[in-house]
Amino acid sequence: MMGSVMEKKWVFPLVVSSLICIFLIATSFNMGLLNSLHTINTIFSIFPSRFSSNQTNPTYAEMKVKQPPSPPAGPTLPRFAYLISGSKGDLDKLWRTLHALYHPRNQYVVHLDLESPADERMELASRVEKDPMFSKVRNVYMNSKANMVTYRGPTMVANTLHACAILLKKNKEWDWFINLSASDYPLVTQDDLLFTFSHLNRELNFVEHTSKLGWKEDKRAMPLMIDPGLYMQTKSDIFWVTPKRTLPTAFKLFTGSAWMVLSRSFVEYCIWGWDNLPRTLLMYHSNFVSSPESYFQTVICNVPEFVKTVVNHDLHFISWDNPPGQHPHVLSLNDSSKMIASNAAFARKFKHNTSVLDKIDKKLLRRKNGTFTPGAWCSGDPNCSKVGDPNEVKPGPGAERLSHLISRLALNAKVGQNQCQ
């Protein structure tokens, strides 16, 4: 009887001790697992992760004694501001590109220039106004005061700056400005683009540039030209005047691609121009041949605080004929493999309703029957007829391709390679 009583006295302490040991072992294992996942997620943060960084810290007493630092907050999704511009006959091309690029987080300015017939511009305005998604979200704006745009003259630069000013006035809650034409088309979804850019410094500017002017020194920088689009309502080509001018000594000239991805801080600098350089260079480029390929490059590369933000790429796939002409090669199905292998976000130049666009819609964007490119924001029946959660993204293969390109470019920029040289 005494033995039985003694055994019972030992049972309770033994059970309690065992439970405490099991609890401590399990706790140690769980904390080690969380720390390991956080470390892995930090190293590979450019790729999608199924593990949330907003884990709730344990609240048991041992952790209150010496609590480890909280994991950093996950990257927030950026917002893009687009200009999509077109000319005579580009209405349907522009409309298709807009739908392929649409996301409720972004802002869009669409523009058909004065060469477009009035009925085309009115039809675009009517489509924007009557579209159920655009009228509800209210993030697509038409530049109702159409500008005359001459490709080789400064009017294209003026039109781009006009769109930037509209976007800053309508909504400043965006991070990057992207200028495209109706002949451009995306090679990745907006979910892919938003996810990839969420891991980047918001001050980066993707501007293809070089200071090695070569033949452009004699053919573009030194001649003086006049763009009739500055003062005429009918479109005509630029013309030259004499004499030629010498190269500038107050600043260094750069040239490159007319297509770019600009940070909001740099766009604000170009619009406000608080040290007058943007205005000075705008006046200089009013007589510069093909100024869209020089103005923004020259501005950003002559301001020390922005030089370190420049990434020497326009994120486009563009194919030129040999020898190159005034305009790039028109892309077809034969260029599909090269486009995908480039890992670029956009490509140009396309004809309207060409079969290569249908292939991009089907294989890369998963876009059907002229609808929006599907993304995590899509809801309703049919899909994408309503806005679900615009703060959710589902990156696909396009994000992986683009991240490879961006990682290489960002690394080169970080070490100062190919920056304004």
Summary of the structure (lengths in Angstrom):
residues: 421
radius of gyration: 27.6
end to end distance: 95.2
largest distance: 122.0
contacts: 1234
relative contact order: 0.13
helix: 43%
strand: 12%
